[in-house]
Amino acid sequence: MCYVGSLYHQSSQRRDLEQLALRHSQPAQVLQCDVSLRGLYQVSAFLLLAIASHGQAELGKASDLLEKAISLSIDIGMRRVDWIDSFHDRELGELWKRTYWYLYIVESAVKDADDELRFEPMPTFPLPCEGDASQQMTLAQFDTADFEDDSRVFSSLTYLIALVRTGCSIKRLCERSKDHPDRTVVWADALLMSWKLHLPSDKQQVFTEDGEIDDIMFQSHILFHSLCIHVHTSLTGKMGGGNESLRRRRKLEAAEGAVSLLTLHPCLLQISPLDITHLSGIAMSNLCASLIAESNFRTRDNLRLILGVLKQLGEAWKAAKQEAQTLKAMARLSYSEFTSPAQDTHNNPQISPTDAFSRDTGCLLSDMTSPVQDSELGSTPDTGRSSLTMPFSEIITGSSADEYVLPWDF
């Protein structure tokens, strides 16, 4: 925890604290811990380190730390429900449950889009509680709760878990229904709207009854809008017909919803580093929308706002700084097509927004930043999966010839 705090305070001891945390999490240390309490703390420590590494754009390290957390959770029998009752302490039991479920959430965020998730939650494992709730509810019971006459309010983390499961289901739909993209879009939309419509009234907003921000529901709603944009970008790129304006409106509505949430958060540094990729995808949607409709200044203002959020997050997380720099380089390059006078392309070839977002170039950063002064992005460790170095579907004319696959980062 001291190491994570040092990231926010730009402490000069950050590297020393990181090495200390890693040294205390070595396998030799883990084997000496007992099967219950200290093992639980070790898994939690690995999870925190994995999230921090992901936020620092060290994706390989984050994946390795997550693998250690999952392996250790198996060794200590974290799937055993009876261990929860053996603590005789509600807070420790709740920590056990939340650590278990965060293994699933963080793996969904850290793993590559093409990788199979190693951690599959058990339907009989109890869900997290909040407040004074003492009755244990399982995932299987949650799946049937919508059919009951009396609606039950679950914890915020439970609704985030449900949305992560929805995202995984949409991913499987995309893989298995490639020949029927129109039906897949309908199914995916239905899954997302089902989650949204069944939220209780006090979870529809991101504030608690006391007026405090609910960071878990904030993260859930950001993920919801990000998934909406993904569905109507990657899938609709394979569809024909004349529904482009409808799909574009759905993406803009999702982007507007995410932007409105950002204006409500009182402390942007509290935003989870797992949301950085989602914010980048939302910003990209605004960027392409402003290129399609040059006079739509609202989408450009929304892009500026998200860049400001990434700037704030960049004070603690290197990944946010890199995403912001990449977005700025793409915006400078793209908007220059509207403002720069025509030049001789034989002597000074330019890269158009169409080229920048096409599959051929793959949005190569070296090409995009070359005409811009002081745009050096610096070294990027583990650059195998940047959310902004992938082809985007929409070009300046508004067609959807290519597919843009948003990384499945939750």
C-alpha positions as CSV (number, residue, x, y, z in Angstrom):
1,M,0.0,0.0,0.0
2,C,2.9,2.3,0.7
3,Y,4.2,1.6,-2.8
4,V,0.8,2.4,-4.4
5,G,0.7,5.6,-2.4
6,S,4.1,6.6,-3.6
7,L,2.8,6.6,-7.2
8,Y,0.2,9.2,-6.4
9,H,2.7,11.4,-4.4
10,Q,5.6,11.1,-6.9
11,S,7.8,9.9,-4.1
12,S,11.5,9.5,-4.7
13,Q,11.3,6.2,-2.8
14,R,8.9,4.6,-5.3
15,R,11.4,2.2,-6.8
16,D,12.7,1.1,-3.4
17,L,9.1,0.5,-2.2
18,E,8.3,-1.5,-5.3
19,Q,11.4,-3.7,-4.8
20,L,10.5,-4.2,-1.2
21,A,6.9,-5.2,-2.1
22,L,8.1,-7.6,-4.7
23,R,10.7,-9.1,-2.4
24,H,8.1,-9.8,0.3
25,S,6.0,-11.5,-2.4
26,Q,8.5,-14.0,-3.6
27,P,7.5,-17.7,-3.8
28,A,9.9,-18.6,-0.9
29,Q,7.9,-16.2,1.3
30,V,4.6,-17.4,0.0
31,L,5.3,-21.1,0.9
32,Q,5.8,-20.1,4.5
33,C,2.5,-18.4,4.9
34,D,-0.5,-20.3,6.4
35,V,-3.3,-21.4,4.2
36,S,-5.8,-18.8,5.3
37,L,-5.2,-15.3,6.5
38,R,-1.6,-14.5,5.4
39,G,-2.3,-16.3,2.1
40,L,-5.3,-14.0,1.6
41,Y,-3.1,-10.9,2.1
42,Q,-0.5,-12.3,-0.3
43,V,-3.1,-12.7,-3.1
44,S,-4.4,-9.1,-2.4
45,A,-0.8,-7.8,-2.6
46,F,-0.2,-9.5,-5.9
47,L,-3.5,-8.0,-7.2
48,L,-2.5,-4.5,-6.1
49,L,0.9,-4.8,-7.8
50,A,-0.7,-6.2,-11.0
51,I,-3.1,-3.2,-11.1
52,A,-0.2,-0.7,-10.4
53,S,1.9,-2.3,-13.1
54,H,-0.9,-2.1,-15.6
55,G,-1.3,1.6,-14.8
56,Q,2.4,2.1,-15.4
57,A,2.1,0.5,-18.8
58,E,4.1,-2.5,-17.8
59,L,1.8,-5.1,-19.2
60,G,4.1,-8.0,-19.1
61,K,4.8,-7.5,-15.4
62,A,1.1,-7.0,-14.7
63,S,0.3,-10.3,-16.4
64,D,3.0,-12.2,-14.5
65,L,1.9,-10.8,-11.1
66,L,-1.7,-11.7,-11.9
67,E,-0.6,-15.3,-12.7
68,K,1.1,-15.5,-9.3
69,A,-2.1,-14.2,-7.6
70,I,-4.3,-16.8,-9.4
71,S,-1.8,-19.6,-8.7
72,L,-1.6,-18.7,-5.0
73,S,-5.4,-18.4,-4.7
74,I,-5.6,-22.0,-6.0
75,D,-2.9,-23.1,-3.5
76,I,-4.7,-21.7,-0.5
77,G,-8.1,-23.0,-1.6
78,M,-9.7,-19.6,-2.1
79,R,-12.7,-21.3,-3.9
80,R,-13.7,-23.0,-0.6
81,V,-16.7,-21.2,0.8
82,D,-16.2,-22.8,4.3
83,W,-13.0,-20.7,4.7
84,I,-15.1,-17.5,4.7
85,D,-17.2,-18.7,7.7
86,S,-14.1,-19.9,9.6
87,F,-12.8,-16.4,10.1
88,H,-15.7,-15.4,12.5
89,D,-15.0,-11.9,11.3
90,R,-17.3,-10.3,8.8
91,E,-14.6,-7.9,7.5
92,L,-12.1,-10.6,6.8
93,G,-14.8,-12.7,5.2
94,E,-15.7,-9.8,2.9
95,L,-12.1,-9.3,2.1
96,W,-11.8,-12.9,1.1
97,K,-14.9,-12.6,-1.2
98,R,-13.8,-9.4,-2.8
99,T,-10.3,-10.6,-3.5
100,Y,-11.7,-13.7,-5.1
101,W,-14.0,-11.6,-7.4
102,Y,-11.3,-9.1,-8.2
103,L,-9.1,-11.9,-9.6
104,Y,-11.8,-12.2,-12.3
105,I,-12.2,-8.5,-12.9
106,V,-8.5,-7.8,-13.1
107,E,-7.7,-10.7,-15.3
108,S,-10.4,-9.4,-17.7
109,A,-8.6,-6.1,-17.8
110,V,-5.0,-7.3,-17.9
111,K,-5.2,-10.2,-20.4
112,D,-5.0,-9.7,-24.1
113,A,-8.2,-9.8,-26.1
114,D,-7.3,-13.2,-27.7
115,D,-6.3,-14.9,-24.5
116,E,-8.7,-17.2,-22.7
117,L,-9.4,-16.3,-19.1
118,R,-7.8,-18.7,-16.6
119,F,-9.9,-17.7,-13.7
120,E,-13.5,-18.7,-14.1
121,P,-15.7,-17.9,-11.0
122,M,-17.8,-20.6,-9.5
123,P,-21.6,-20.0,-9.6
124,T,-21.9,-21.2,-6.0
125,F,-19.4,-18.7,-4.6
126,P,-21.0,-15.9,-2.5
127,L,-21.1,-12.4,-3.9
128,P,-19.7,-9.3,-2.1
129,C,-22.0,-7.6,0.4
130,E,-22.2,-4.0,1.6
131,G,-23.7,-2.3,4.5
132,D,-25.2,-4.6,7.1
133,A,-26.2,-7.3,4.7
134,S,-25.5,-10.6,6.2
135,Q,-27.3,-13.1,3.9
136,Q,-24.9,-14.8,1.5
137,M,-26.1,-14.6,-2.1
138,T,-24.4,-16.6,-4.9
139,L,-23.9,-15.9,-8.6
140,A,-26.5,-18.4,-9.5
141,Q,-29.0,-16.7,-7.2
142,F,-28.1,-13.3,-8.8
143,D,-28.9,-14.7,-12.3
144,T,-32.4,-15.5,-11.2
145,A,-33.1,-12.5,-9.1
146,D,-34.7,-10.6,-11.9
147,F,-37.5,-13.1,-12.1
148,E,-38.5,-12.5,-8.5
149,D,-41.4,-10.2,-7.6
150,D,-39.4,-8.5,-4.8
151,S,-36.4,-6.8,-6.3
152,R,-33.2,-7.1,-4.2
153,V,-30.4,-4.5,-4.2
154,F,-27.0,-6.1,-4.5
155,S,-23.6,-4.5,-3.8
156,S,-22.0,-2.2,-6.3
157,L,-19.2,-4.7,-6.9
158,T,-21.8,-7.3,-7.8
159,Y,-23.1,-5.2,-10.6
160,L,-19.6,-4.6,-11.8
161,I,-19.0,-8.3,-11.8
162,A,-22.3,-8.8,-13.8
163,L,-21.2,-6.3,-16.4
164,V,-17.7,-7.9,-16.8
165,R,-19.5,-11.2,-17.4
166,T,-21.7,-9.4,-20.0
167,G,-18.5,-8.1,-21.7
168,C,-17.1,-11.7,-21.8
169,S,-20.4,-12.9,-23.3
170,I,-20.3,-10.2,-26.0
171,K,-16.7,-11.3,-26.8
172,R,-17.8,-14.9,-27.3
173,L,-20.8,-13.7,-29.4
174,C,-18.4,-11.8,-31.6
175,E,-16.1,-14.8,-32.1
176,R,-19.0,-17.3,-32.8
177,S,-21.3,-15.1,-34.9
178,K,-18.9,-13.5,-37.3
179,D,-21.1,-14.5,-40.3
180,H,-24.1,-12.8,-38.8
181,P,-22.9,-9.4,-37.5
182,D,-26.4,-7.8,-37.7
183,R,-27.9,-10.3,-35.3
184,T,-24.8,-10.2,-33.1
185,V,-25.3,-6.4,-32.6
186,V,-28.9,-7.0,-31.6
187,W,-27.9,-9.7,-29.1
188,A,-25.0,-7.6,-27.7
189,D,-27.2,-4.6,-27.3
190,A,-29.8,-6.7,-25.6
191,L,-27.3,-7.9,-23.0
192,L,-26.1,-4.4,-22.3
193,M,-29.5,-2.9,-22.0
194,S,-30.6,-5.8,-19.7
195,W,-27.9,-5.0,-17.3
196,K,-28.8,-1.3,-17.4
197,L,-32.5,-1.7,-17.0
198,H,-32.3,-4.0,-14.1
199,L,-30.1,-1.7,-12.0
200,P,-32.0,-0.5,-8.9
201,S,-32.7,3.2,-8.8
202,D,-29.9,4.0,-6.4
203,K,-27.4,2.3,-8.6
204,Q,-28.5,4.1,-11.8
205,Q,-26.4,7.0,-10.5
206,V,-22.8,7.2,-9.4
207,F,-23.6,8.9,-6.1
208,T,-24.6,7.3,-2.7
209,E,-27.4,8.6,-0.6
210,D,-24.9,10.8,1.3
211,G,-23.8,12.5,-1.9
212,E,-20.5,10.7,-2.0
213,I,-19.1,9.2,-5.3
214,D,-19.6,5.5,-5.7
215,D,-16.3,4.6,-7.4
216,I,-17.4,1.1,-8.2
217,M,-20.6,2.2,-9.9
218,F,-18.6,4.9,-11.7
219,Q,-16.3,2.3,-13.1
220,S,-19.3,0.2,-14.0
221,H,-21.0,2.9,-16.0
222,I,-17.7,3.9,-17.8
223,L,-17.4,0.2,-18.8
224,F,-21.0,0.1,-20.0
225,H,-20.5,3.1,-22.3
226,S,-17.2,1.7,-23.5
227,L,-18.8,-1.6,-24.4
228,C,-21.6,0.2,-26.3
229,I,-19.0,2.0,-28.4
230,H,-17.2,-1.3,-29.0
231,V,-20.3,-3.1,-30.2
232,H,-21.3,-0.4,-32.6
233,T,-17.8,0.0,-33.9
234,S,-16.2,-3.4,-34.4
235,L,-19.3,-5.4,-35.2
236,T,-21.1,-2.9,-37.4
237,G,-17.9,-2.6,-39.6
238,K,-19.0,-5.8,-41.2
239,M,-22.6,-4.9,-41.7
240,G,-24.2,-3.4,-44.8
241,G,-27.3,-1.5,-45.1
242,G,-28.1,2.2,-44.4
243,N,-27.9,2.2,-40.7
244,E,-24.7,4.1,-40.4
245,S,-26.3,7.2,-39.0
246,L,-28.1,5.2,-36.3
247,R,-24.9,3.4,-35.3
248,R,-23.0,6.7,-35.2
249,R,-25.7,8.2,-33.0
250,R,-25.5,5.2,-30.6
251,K,-21.7,5.7,-30.3
252,L,-22.1,9.4,-29.8
253,E,-24.7,8.9,-27.1
254,A,-22.4,6.4,-25.3
255,A,-19.5,8.9,-25.5
256,E,-21.7,11.7,-24.2
257,G,-22.8,9.5,-21.3
258,A,-19.2,8.8,-20.4
259,V,-18.2,12.5,-20.6
260,S,-21.1,13.5,-18.4
261,L,-19.8,11.1,-15.7
262,L,-16.4,12.6,-15.9
263,T,-17.7,16.1,-15.1
264,L,-19.3,14.7,-11.9
265,H,-16.3,13.1,-10.3
266,P,-14.8,15.3,-7.5
267,C,-11.4,13.7,-7.6
268,L,-10.3,12.4,-11.0
269,L,-7.1,10.8,-9.5
270,Q,-9.4,8.3,-7.8
271,I,-10.4,6.8,-11.2
272,S,-9.1,3.3,-11.5
273,P,-6.1,2.8,-13.8
274,L,-8.1,-0.1,-15.3
275,D,-10.4,2.6,-16.8
276,I,-7.6,4.3,-18.8
277,T,-8.1,2.1,-21.9
278,H,-11.8,2.6,-21.8
279,L,-11.4,6.4,-21.7
280,S,-9.0,6.2,-24.7
281,G,-11.5,4.3,-26.7
282,I,-14.2,6.9,-25.8
283,A,-11.9,9.7,-26.8
284,M,-11.2,8.0,-30.1
285,S,-14.9,7.8,-30.8
286,N,-15.2,11.6,-30.2
287,L,-12.1,12.2,-32.4
288,C,-13.6,10.3,-35.4
289,A,-17.0,11.9,-34.9
290,S,-15.5,15.4,-35.1
291,L,-13.7,14.5,-38.2
292,I,-16.8,13.2,-39.9
293,A,-18.8,16.3,-39.0
294,E,-16.2,19.1,-39.0
295,S,-18.7,21.6,-37.6
296,N,-19.6,19.4,-34.5
297,F,-17.5,21.3,-32.0
298,R,-19.1,19.5,-29.1
299,T,-17.4,16.2,-29.9
300,R,-14.1,18.1,-30.1
301,D,-14.8,19.7,-26.7
302,N,-15.5,16.2,-25.3
303,L,-12.2,15.0,-26.6
304,R,-10.5,18.0,-24.9
305,L,-12.2,17.0,-21.6
306,I,-11.1,13.4,-21.8
307,L,-7.5,14.6,-22.6
308,G,-7.7,16.7,-19.4
309,V,-8.8,13.7,-17.4
310,L,-5.9,11.6,-18.8
311,K,-3.6,14.5,-18.0
312,Q,-4.7,14.3,-14.4
313,L,-4.4,10.5,-14.3
314,G,-1.0,10.9,-15.9
315,E,0.3,12.4,-12.7
316,A,0.2,8.9,-11.2
317,W,-0.1,6.5,-14.1
318,K,2.3,6.3,-17.0
319,A,-0.3,4.5,-19.2
320,A,-2.6,7.6,-19.0
321,K,0.3,9.9,-20.1
322,Q,1.1,7.7,-23.0
323,E,-2.5,7.4,-24.2
324,A,-2.9,11.2,-23.9
325,Q,0.3,11.8,-26.0
326,T,-0.9,9.4,-28.6
327,L,-4.4,10.9,-28.8
328,K,-2.9,14.4,-29.1
329,A,-0.6,13.3,-31.9
330,M,-3.5,11.8,-33.8
331,A,-5.7,14.9,-33.3
332,R,-2.9,17.2,-34.5
333,L,-2.4,15.1,-37.6
334,S,-6.1,14.7,-38.3
335,Y,-7.3,18.2,-37.7
336,S,-4.4,19.6,-39.8
337,E,-6.2,18.2,-42.8
338,F,-8.9,20.8,-42.3
339,T,-6.7,23.8,-41.5
340,S,-3.5,23.4,-43.5
341,P,-3.3,24.7,-47.1
342,A,-2.9,22.3,-49.9
343,Q,0.7,21.2,-50.5
344,D,2.6,19.3,-53.1
345,T,2.1,15.7,-52.1
346,H,5.1,14.7,-54.3
347,N,7.5,16.8,-52.4
348,N,5.9,16.7,-49.0
349,P,3.5,13.7,-48.6
350,Q,0.9,13.9,-45.9
351,I,-0.8,11.2,-44.0
352,S,-4.5,11.7,-44.1
353,P,-7.0,10.7,-41.3
354,T,-8.1,8.0,-43.6
355,D,-4.6,6.6,-43.8
356,A,-4.1,7.0,-40.0
357,F,-7.2,5.0,-39.2
358,S,-6.8,2.3,-41.9
359,R,-5.7,-1.2,-41.5
360,D,-2.7,-0.7,-43.8
361,T,-0.9,1.7,-41.6
362,G,-2.1,0.4,-38.3
363,C,-1.8,3.9,-36.8
364,L,2.0,3.7,-36.6
365,L,3.1,6.3,-34.1
366,S,6.4,7.0,-35.9
367,D,4.4,8.1,-39.0
368,M,1.9,10.1,-37.1
369,T,4.3,12.0,-34.9
370,S,7.0,12.7,-37.4
371,P,5.6,16.1,-38.6
372,V,5.0,17.3,-35.1
373,Q,7.6,19.1,-33.0
374,D,8.3,17.9,-29.5
375,S,6.0,14.8,-29.9
376,E,8.4,12.2,-28.7
377,L,6.4,9.6,-27.0
378,G,9.3,8.0,-25.2
379,S,9.9,4.4,-24.7
380,T,6.9,2.2,-24.1
381,P,7.5,-1.0,-22.3
382,D,5.3,-3.9,-23.3
383,T,3.9,-2.2,-26.3
384,G,2.2,-5.3,-27.6
385,R,-1.2,-4.0,-26.8
386,S,-1.9,-0.3,-26.9
387,S,-5.5,0.7,-27.4
388,L,-4.5,3.4,-29.8
389,T,-2.1,1.6,-32.1
390,M,-4.8,-0.5,-33.6
391,P,-6.8,0.1,-36.8
392,F,-10.0,2.1,-36.4
393,S,-13.1,1.4,-38.4
394,E,-14.4,4.9,-39.2
395,I,-12.7,7.1,-41.7
396,I,-13.4,10.7,-42.5
397,T,-16.1,9.8,-45.0
398,G,-18.0,7.8,-42.3
399,S,-17.7,4.4,-43.9
400,S,-17.0,1.3,-41.9
401,A,-14.9,-0.7,-44.2
402,D,-12.4,-2.0,-41.6
403,E,-12.8,-3.4,-38.1
404,Y,-11.5,-1.8,-35.0
405,V,-11.3,-4.2,-32.1
406,L,-11.2,-2.5,-28.8
407,P,-9.1,-4.4,-26.3
408,W,-11.2,-6.3,-23.8
409,D,-9.9,-4.4,-20.9
410,F,-12.3,-4.1,-18.0
